[in-house]
Amino acid sequence: MGVHVAFFAERAGIDAAAVEATTRVGPSPEWSDRDRTLIAVVDSLHEHADVPDALWAALRVEWSDEQILEILVLAGWYHSIAYVANTLRVPLEPWAARFPEAK
């Protein structure tokens, strides 16, 4: 499991069921509509490096321009870190929790 989710999930009010739900494909009852929109945006950025107009409109309902910019930069930053860490074969932290195996 990502170090950040292991460290920040509880502080952000994300329980174990919601963290586990991030490993599944598709909407999950553990997430609010607002959270589902955010996850859809991040998935779209990951898969297409873009956000379709309808999803962009839904994002603008929930977040300010400043927050949207932060979401875009943060998603890009994590993608960059993943490229570097994976390519350099950085070992996983032995103490960090792991996501469950995909079903």
C-alpha atoms as one frame of an Amber mdcrd trajectory, in Angstrom:
protein
   0.000   0.000   0.000   1.277   3.424  -0.691   3.193   4.975   2.142   1.024
   8.070   1.983  -2.268   6.224   2.362  -0.805   4.200   5.217   0.318   7.392
   6.930  -2.503   9.823   6.091  -5.671   7.698   5.696  -6.662   7.758   9.356
  -5.762  11.440   9.697  -7.969  12.206   6.682 -10.871  10.173   8.047 -10.494
   7.329   5.534 -11.267   3.984   7.155  -9.825   0.589   6.203 -12.848  -0.350
   4.059 -12.508   2.840   2.012  -8.768   2.288   1.544  -9.436  -1.282   0.394
 -12.085   0.046  -2.007  -9.375   1.971  -3.864  -8.018  -1.372  -5.107 -11.263
  -2.271  -6.900 -12.451  -1.183 -10.322 -15.680   0.781 -10.534 -17.815   2.736
  -8.076 -17.800   1.603  -4.489 -20.352   2.297  -1.750 -17.515   3.309   0.589
 -17.033   6.533  -1.397 -19.243   9.614  -1.514 -20.350  11.068  -4.853 -17.683
  13.756  -4.413 -15.010  11.105  -3.835 -16.205   9.080  -6.840 -15.851  12.169
  -9.015 -12.314  12.717  -7.793 -11.403   9.063  -8.376 -12.915   9.205 -11.884
 -10.832  12.299 -12.639  -7.626  10.674 -11.428  -8.414   7.468 -13.353  -9.085
   9.499 -16.501  -5.828  11.414 -16.111  -3.970   8.147 -15.626  -5.580   6.387
 -18.588  -5.922   9.258 -21.076  -3.914  12.215 -19.746  -7.140  14.198 -20.084
 -10.537  14.739 -18.456 -13.691  14.563 -20.614 -15.959  17.616 -20.606 -18.784
  15.989 -18.597 -16.384  14.846 -15.894 -14.705  18.258 -15.893 -18.128  19.863
 -15.308 -18.774  17.513 -12.373 -15.357  18.346 -10.938 -16.071  22.085 -11.111
 -19.252  21.622  -9.077 -17.292  20.215  -6.141 -13.925  21.994  -6.214 -12.588
  25.517  -6.662 -10.206  26.436  -9.481  -7.314  26.383  -7.014  -8.252  22.927
  -5.754  -8.605  21.599  -9.313  -5.154  22.876 -10.179  -3.806  21.147  -7.074
  -5.550  17.881  -8.063  -4.026  18.013 -11.560  -0.525  18.796 -10.295  -0.706
  16.208  -7.521  -1.868  13.476  -9.925   0.966  14.378 -12.290   3.486  14.439
  -9.466   2.517  10.944  -8.303   2.733   9.691 -11.883   6.246  11.143 -12.175
   7.318   9.591  -8.881   5.945   6.213 -10.010   7.935   6.422 -13.253  11.148
   7.136 -11.376  10.621   4.647  -8.537   9.520   1.829 -10.836  12.245   2.399
 -13.431  14.985   2.570 -10.795  13.492  -0.526  -9.095  13.282   1.251  -5.752
  12.395  -1.480  -3.242   9.163  -1.263  -1.292   9.483  -0.171   2.301   9.482
  -3.393   4.336   7.418  -1.763   7.108   4.701  -0.301   4.851   1.252  -1.864
   4.553   0.326  -3.349   1.180  -2.861  -3.134  -0.823  -4.743  -6.436  -0.990
  -4.309  -8.489  -4.141  -6.729  -7.492  -6.919  -9.728  -9.803  -7.173
